[in-house]
């Protein structure tokens, strides 16, 4: 490394600005209005040979789904809704999605926990096809997209310094 060159320049852009994030909800703590109850992962940073077959299936599905969307944030429930709309499900495909979410959340992969409201949690976790708007409220789709945009903005701001600290702390090795 040359004198005066910042460490940030040595971190590949793919680590700092992934193509997309996969977001899933965590268990909601009782009696809380806001909580750290969602997690964002960057599937492009997860080596496929380091995960189970089921996790590989979900991330592969997420990659395909993200390739057809304009969003940088994909909810796991988006994938669930897509399968339901096609008349199938994770269990029908032989995929234990709950075990996969635990594997990805607890694995040695970069992940950012998100503090969200209880309503945002519902919008993240429940497939869009199952949502009913409260009386006088915006459509669940509009609300869901607002949550997605808010999370995208927050991850766009918070992910690069987070990954920079992971690299500087030795949590990721840059090869080459």
GISUL-V150390 format. One line per field, one symbol per residue. phi: phi as a letter, one per 30 degrees, with the letter a starting at -180 (. if undefined). burial: + if it has 16 or more other ideal C-beta (glycine too) atoms within 10 Angstrom, else -. A space follows every 10 residues. Layout:
BEGIN
phi=???
burial=???
END
This chain:
BEGIN
phi=.deidddedd deedddbdea cccbdcdddd hbcbadbbbc bcedccdddc bdeddddddd dddddddccc ccbcdedddd deddddibae eddicddddd ddeddcddce bbdccbdddd eddddceedc ccddeicdde dddddddddd deddddddde dddedddddi dbcccj
burial=---------- +---++-+-+ ++++++---- ----+-++++ +++-++---- +--++++++- +++-++---- ++++++++++ ++++-----+ ----+++--+ +-++----++ ++-+-+---+ ++++++++-- +--------+ --++--++-- ++-++---++ -+++--+--- -+----
END
